Amino acid sequence: MDIILKQMGQLWTPRYPYCSGQPRYILSENVERVLLGELSAADGMKKAQEEGTKWLADQQ
């Protein structure tokens, strides 16, 4: 029985964090702000990258 239980732990893959809606929201929010002229394209993508990186760090 121990052999089966030990193998069960290997059947699961690590959780993929980007299946959450939050990374998509971060990107779409910043793209929208770029399209509205509130941010430059470079600033919007830099801000999205920073927010996404922070969100991912909080998940681990």
Backbone as ProteinMPNN parsed JSONL, in Angstrom:
{"seq_chain_A": "MDIILKQMGQLWTPRYPYCSGQPRYILSENVERVLLGELSAADGMKKAQEEGTKWLADQQ", "coords_chain_A": {"N_chain_A": [[0.825, -1.196, 0.0], [1.995, 1.243, 0.686], [3.663, 1.739, -1.49], [1.871, 2.361, -3.531], [0.664, 4.682, -2.493], [2.866, 6.412, -2.403], [3.429, 6.68, -5.11], [1.187, 8.023, -5.961], [1.599, 10.67, -5.307], [3.226, 11.531, -7.338], [1.662, 11.739, -9.538], [0.429, 14.129, -9.749], [0.742, 17.355, -11.118], [2.615, 20.385, -10.708], [0.817, 23.337, -9.686], [-0.436, 25.461, -12.174], [0.072, 28.78, -12.332], [-0.934, 30.756, -14.058], [-3.456, 30.093, -14.893], [-5.303, 31.408, -13.536], [-7.545, 34.227, -13.396], [-6.464, 36.671, -12.765], [-3.815, 37.429, -13.852], [-4.538, 37.896, -16.548], [-6.339, 39.98, -16.193], [-4.674, 41.991, -15.168], [-3.011, 42.506, -17.379], [-4.936, 43.227, -19.369], [-6.114, 45.464, -18.2], [-4.013, 47.316, -18.188], [-3.464, 47.491, -20.941], [-5.842, 48.631, -21.784], [-5.648, 51.13, -20.512], [-3.494, 52.159, -21.941], [-4.638, 52.334, -24.496], [-6.577, 54.252, -23.993], [-5.023, 56.425, -23.693], [-3.924, 57.101, -21.289], [-1.546, 56.075, -20.425], [1.755, 55.604, -21.764], [2.707, 53.231, -24.313], [5.034, 51.795, -23.624], [5.251, 52.368, -20.868], [2.849, 51.262, -19.959], [3.153, 48.506, -20.506], [5.394, 47.975, -18.978], [4.416, 48.494, -16.424], [2.414, 46.524, -16.302], [4.033, 44.24, -16.39], [5.459, 44.503, -13.985], [3.364, 44.404, -12.083], [2.342, 41.865, -12.654], [4.542, 40.238, -12.063], [4.796, 40.736, -9.328], [2.321, 39.707, -8.435], [2.655, 37.015, -9.121], [4.796, 36.325, -7.452], [3.556, 36.542, -4.985], [1.927, 34.329, -5.088], [3.505, 32.135, -4.674]], "CA_chain_A": [[0.0, 0.0, 0.0], [2.887, 2.407, 0.707], [4.153, 1.98, -2.848], [0.795, 3.033, -4.26], [0.509, 6.043, -1.963], [4.021, 7.217, -2.81], [3.286, 6.955, -6.532], [0.089, 8.971, -6.154], [2.158, 12.017, -5.216], [3.89, 11.878, -8.585], [0.674, 11.899, -10.593], [-0.027, 15.523, -9.795], [1.709, 18.334, -11.597], [2.512, 21.647, -9.961], [-0.267, 24.221, -10.109], [-0.049, 26.459, -13.165], [-0.531, 29.996, -11.77], [-1.559, 31.654, -15.022], [-4.833, 29.712, -15.207], [-6.122, 32.372, -12.812], [-7.961, 35.383, -14.175], [-5.766, 37.885, -12.357], [-2.81, 37.9, -14.819], [-5.226, 38.454, -17.715], [-6.902, 41.268, -15.78], [-3.568, 42.951, -15.067], [-2.611, 42.882, -18.731], [-6.006, 43.933, -20.082], [-6.288, 46.778, -17.577], [-2.959, 48.209, -18.658], [-3.677, 47.725, -22.372], [-6.944, 49.596, -21.868], [-5.136, 52.453, -20.141], [-2.682, 52.622, -23.073], [-5.553, 52.719, -25.571], [-7.261, 55.483, -23.598], [-4.045, 57.501, -23.678], [-3.517, 57.411, -19.919], [-0.154, 55.627, -20.293], [2.414, 55.266, -23.026], [2.766, 51.776, -24.492], [6.159, 51.269, -22.844], [4.902, 52.457, -19.449], [1.776, 50.319, -19.685], [3.673, 47.137, -20.479], [6.301, 47.879, -17.828], [3.554, 48.411, -15.235], [1.787, 45.199, -16.32], [5.063, 43.261, -16.028], [5.744, 44.644, -12.551], [2.218, 43.904, -11.32], [2.277, 40.423, -12.864], [5.64, 39.625, -11.309], [4.438, 40.828, -7.912], [1.234, 38.763, -8.203], [3.2, 35.652, -9.168], [5.596, 36.122, -6.236], [2.616, 36.35, -3.879], [1.305, 33.017, -5.215], [4.447, 31.065, -4.321]], "C_chain_A": [[0.868, 1.258, 0.0], [3.393, 2.749, -0.685], [3.106, 2.747, -3.649], [0.647, 4.469, -3.785], [1.665, 6.947, -2.368], [3.928, 7.582, -4.292], [2.198, 7.988, -6.795], [0.586, 10.409, -6.105], [2.82, 12.461, -6.505], [2.914, 12.066, -9.737], [0.244, 13.347, -10.77], [1.083, 16.423, -10.295], [1.575, 19.591, -10.752], [1.405, 22.529, -10.535], [0.269, 25.273, -11.076], [-0.71, 27.784, -12.778], [-1.275, 30.861, -12.778], [-2.951, 31.209, -15.448], [-5.809, 30.619, -14.449], [-6.487, 33.54, -13.723], [-7.153, 36.64, -13.887], [-4.674, 38.329, -13.341], [-3.448, 38.494, -16.078], [-5.805, 39.823, -17.39], [-5.813, 42.334, -15.728], [-3.167, 43.435, -16.453], [-3.699, 43.69, -19.427], [-6.257, 45.32, -19.494], [-5.243, 47.762, -18.101], [-3.05, 48.477, -20.156], [-4.795, 48.75, -22.562], [-6.466, 51.003, -21.539], [-4.248, 53.033, -21.235], [-3.586, 53.107, -24.192], [-6.32, 54.001, -25.265], [-6.32, 56.678, -23.531], [-3.587, 57.896, -22.287], [-2.061, 57.039, -19.663], [0.44, 55.472, -21.684], [2.478, 53.74, -23.118], [3.88, 51.164, -23.642], [5.842, 51.274, -21.354], [3.821, 51.441, -19.074], [2.281, 48.885, -19.591], [4.637, 46.933, -19.308], [5.483, 47.716, -16.544], [2.88, 47.042, -15.162], [2.791, 44.124, -15.905], [5.354, 43.314, -14.536], [4.606, 44.072, -11.708], [2.097, 42.389, -11.45], [3.343, 39.685, -12.084], [5.339, 39.637, -9.814], [3.339, 39.812, -7.574], [1.766, 37.336, -8.173], [4.029, 35.354, -7.928], [4.692, 35.878, -5.031], [1.976, 34.961, -3.904], [2.21, 31.896, -4.733], [4.794, 31.04, -2.879]], "O_chain_A": [[0.502, 2.249, -0.633], [3.536, 3.925, -1.023], [3.442, 3.687, -4.369], [0.517, 5.379, -4.603], [1.458, 8.128, -2.649], [4.313, 8.685, -4.681], [2.287, 8.747, -7.759], [0.045, 11.275, -6.793], [2.961, 13.661, -6.739], [3.314, 12.513, -10.812], [-0.248, 13.732, -11.831], [2.243, 16.254, -9.919], [0.53, 19.829, -10.147], [1.102, 22.467, -11.727], [1.3, 25.897, -10.822], [-1.93, 27.908, -12.883], [-2.161, 31.624, -12.394], [-3.576, 31.869, -16.279], [-7.013, 30.586, -14.705], [-5.8, 33.8, -14.711], [-7.159, 37.576, -14.686], [-4.606, 39.519, -13.648], [-2.952, 39.484, -16.615], [-5.765, 40.728, -18.223], [-6.016, 43.455, -16.195], [-3.002, 44.634, -16.675], [-3.412, 44.733, -20.014], [-6.58, 46.252, -20.23], [-5.564, 48.908, -18.417], [-2.743, 49.584, -20.598], [-4.692, 49.634, -23.412], [-6.84, 51.962, -22.214], [-4.235, 54.245, -21.448], [-3.343, 54.163, -24.777], [-6.671, 54.749, -26.177], [-6.76, 57.811, -23.336], [-2.929, 58.924, -22.122], [-1.414, 57.616, -18.789], [-0.276, 55.239, -22.658], [2.319, 53.045, -22.114], [3.68, 50.126, -23.011], [6.128, 50.304, -20.653], [3.874, 50.836, -18.004], [1.882, 48.138, -18.698], [4.689, 45.853, -18.72], [5.819, 46.901, -15.684], [2.781, 46.459, -14.083], [2.449, 43.206, -15.16], [5.481, 42.272, -13.892], [4.843, 43.349, -10.741], [1.785, 41.703, -10.476], [3.082, 38.629, -11.509], [5.599, 38.656, -9.117], [3.414, 39.136, -6.548], [1.385, 36.541, -7.314], [3.971, 34.243, -7.402], [5.032, 35.087, -4.151], [1.532, 34.465, -2.869], [1.726, 30.809, -4.415], [5.575, 30.192, -2.447]]}, "name": "protein", "num_of_chains": 1, "seq": "MDIILKQMGQLWTPRYPYCSGQPRYILSENVERVLLGELSAADGMKKAQEEGTKWLADQQ"}
